Amino acid sequence: MTEIASPYISHPRIMVLGVQPGNPPFRIVEIDGAVIGEAKSFTDVLVAAAAYGIPVHDADDPEAVRWVGGDKHTWTIH
């Protein structure tokens, strides 16, 4: 049986990219496809979202936030 790919692909407004080396390490945050800055903690992501008027009720919901290279607990390089 062949599966048909869904024509709907979720594009959350917030994307948090993988951990980058730094002191301290950070993650690049994109909102609506534009880089808006760096986050050094999960709280920084929530503050950035609030600054753009985006409520984050469930940061584990892939339709709300896409975490690339780890989840909301990943803030160091492995």
MOFENUR-V851227 format. One line per field, one symbol per residue. ss: DSSP state (@ for helix, = for strand, . for the rest). phi: phi as a letter, one per 20 degrees, with the letter a starting at -180 (. if undefined). burial: + if it has 24 or more other ideal C-beta (glycine too) atoms within 12 Angstrom, else -. A space follows every 10 residues. Layout:
ss->???
phi->???
burial->???
//
This chain:
ss->.......... ...======= .....===== =..======. .@@@@@@@@@ @......... ....===... ........
phi->.deefffedf cffdcdeffd frcegbcfdd clndfdqdcd bffgffffff femdfdebfe efeecdddmq dfeeccfe
burial->---------- -++++++-+- -----+++++ +----+--+- -+-+++-++- ---+-+--+- ---++++--- -+--+---
//
